[in-house]
Amino acid sequence: MVDETADAAAPSRLMNTPSWLITQTATHAHRMVSEGLSAAEARAYHYRLLAALEEFGPASQAALGRRCGVDRSDMVSMINELADRRLLERAPDPSDRRRNIITITAAGVRQLRRLDDVLAEVQDVLLAPLSTEERDQLAGLLARVLRHHQRDQ
C-alpha cells in the first residue's frame, strides 16, 4: 500500500537546505502578498512605485523604473494605470520637456497606507510561528545575504 501523504513531503536533504527553504517560503509569501494586494484592488508594482515616490520624492519615469526594478517597456502602462486612479501625477519636467516627472498624490499616499496595512497583515500570517525578535533576526539575515549578492551585480 502506498502512503499518499508521504508524496507531499520533500526529501529531508532538501528540507534542511536553506536555498530550498527560502524558495518554498518565497513561493508562499508571493502568493499571500498577491492575494492580499488583489483584495485591496492593487498589485505589487503599485506598492513599489508608490513607496518609492513617497520615500524619495518625484522622479522621472526612467529613474522610477530603475529604482523599482521595472522594465522601461512596462513603465508607461503602469504609470497610466496609477494616474487613471489618481494615485500619482505625471507632468513635463521643466528642465527637459521630453521627460515626465512622476509625483505621488494625496490619494496615492492614502492608498500606500492601506497597502502598508495589508502587507503588515500578510507578514503577521506568514511569520506567525516566529516571535518579534525572531522576525527581526530573520529579516536582518536575509537582508545581509541579499546585500552580499547585490554587490556582485
Disulfide bonds with the S-S distance in Angstrom:
none
